[in-house]
Amino acid sequence: MKKALAISVCLCMIFTFAGCGSKSEKVAGFEYYHYETDQLDKDIRTLDKLADTDKSKKIIKLYDKLYDQCIELDTLYSVAYIKHSTNMASEYYDKEQLYCYKVLVDREDKICQACRNITRGPSADSFKEHVGDRAFEAFANYDEMTPKEKKLVKQEQKLVNQYYDIYDKVDSEGVEYKGETWTLDDLMGDRGESLALSNYDAYSKVYYMISREVNQKTGPIFIKLVKLRDELAEINGYDNYADYADAESYNRDYTGQDLKGVYEDVRKISEKYNENYIAALSVGMEPSYPDMPAKKLLKYLDMYSGKISKLAGKSSRMLLDENLYNIGDGEGRQNISYTSYIFRANRPYICQTLEHDIDFATLTHEFGHFVQYSVSTPDNVLTDYQNMDLAEIASNGYQGLMTHYYDEIFGQYADSATRCALNDLLENVIEGCIMDEFQREVYANPNMDLKEINRTYSRIQAQYDESYKGEPGYAWAFVPHNFESPMYYFSYAASGLAALQIWNQSQTDFKGAVKTWEKITRIGVYNSQYLSVLDQCGLKKFTEEGAAMEICRPALKATKVSVKN
């Protein structure tokens, strides 16, 4: 059984939009409070003492009590994280989400140790009957975290928080260019668009200055995280953190070695994708989504989710009726969107920071996660694991299915919005490979300094897009996954290749595509593996020679814009 804590928050990076959400201080009906650990610690010690006795009734009763407290703690962590990410200025929630994380790491480890001891004692049979075969086996094979590992995990979370603090500080302070202050929001908004149209060289200069500032300020944190994580991998008998993460964090049924052929195929896909994009720019047809206020986003999501499937329609009503979202923009919000599961409420929860030009795509993506969490939850929060390659199929797949109704939703802008949605899926595949290849090389060489890391990113990025040749390689620091969720990014490529197959099917058999999406969604993300599930659902695996190009070809064709137009 893996020792890393399985956090229920499912993150999807999207950079920042008008306040809309529940006015209540509660999240999914749950109000945060500071958790005191005295009784919990006492009960854990008692369970451990009972482990080698035949007092099975007392053991099971106390185990159930502790399990319930794990649900409570996980819920508190999720709520504190949501509160923190929607109000970064709150020192209270900053400290509380870190506190909850530390308590979860330490106490769940101790509870699992006690449960392991129970599996070796006279009450083992009764305990097995109570928790089930799979959980019993996981407890029996549990390898507790050493004090060193606990220390590293806590240091890791602290460094991740420092990254967000520094990133937000740099972003809010901006840079000075010709007597004017520019933030990233300025550059990506109307002001930046105006500058790009009037003086693209100046626009590029400002972007370079901002990206360099973020890179130089957050780079040292990344270097510390790389060394810390490789140390964690070494303790567990792995050559580097990438191999450790594949096996222990993501439970992948493929290895880094299996991805080398995929990288080669995706470089060719990237070449075709870039040709299409440049052609679109040359005729002023860059794909985009029309801007919508938050209420309209939710209205369209609800209206068309019901048309796509009963499963999605039921989830959208629950989302709206129970205010299971926090959607907004403004100062103080973390520049990410994600879906979390609030265990105490038995409800998923969407937290979205708005950006205006990709907001409908972001909402439909997160709603895909929302639906999956609505129908697929762990049997045991202490032992079950999430497979993130599968989790992203539900979200990316739903984005693709929604394009079926883009004519009704976007009217004359439907073609542009559809190309934008397909570009998102293709970019997931391309960027998933770029970031994965970059991370694997860095974690295999943990003594790189920041200049070497930047050169590595620049070189790899240019292999997928020649226009990046000679770039300084600063942009990786904009991606929170590099700091918070290492080796996660290939899940976007893996899921994108599955989601594109669902979209391909939807072009000739929409109902069949919906059934495929529903089947994957219902299988869920717990205790399943990616390649195995694709087999069950009749989808092609990327490990097959030439599969990636075959899967992406229809989308590449659909996103092509004739220069004659």
Secondary structure, DSSP 8 states (H G I E B T S, - for coil): ---S-----EEE-------EE--SSSBTTB-------HHHHHHHHHHHHHTTSS-HHHHHHHHHHHHHHHHHHHHHHHHHHHHHHH-TT-HHHHHHHHHHHHHHHHHHHHHHHHHHHHHTSTTHHHHHHHH-HHHHHHHHT-----HHHHHHHHHHHHHHHHHHHHHHHHHHH-EEETTEEE-HHHHHSHHHHHHHHH-HHHHHHHHHHHHHHHHHHHHHHHHHHHHHHHHHHHHTT-SSHHHHIIIIIS--SS-GGGGHHHHHHHHHHHHHHHHHHHHHHHTT---------HHHHHHHHHHHHHHH-HHHHHHHHHHHHTT-EEEE-STT--S-EEEEEEGGGTEEEEEEE--SSSHHHHHHHHHHHHHHHHH---S-TTT--B-HHHHHHHHHHHHHHHGGGHHHHHGGGHHHHHHHHHHHHHHHHHHHHHHHHHHHHHHHSTT--HHHHHHHHHHHHHHH-GGGTT----GGGG-THHHHSTT-THHHHHHHHHHHHHHHHHTT-HHHHHHHHHHHHHH-SBS--HHHHHHHTT---TTSTTHHHHHHHHHHHHT---TT-
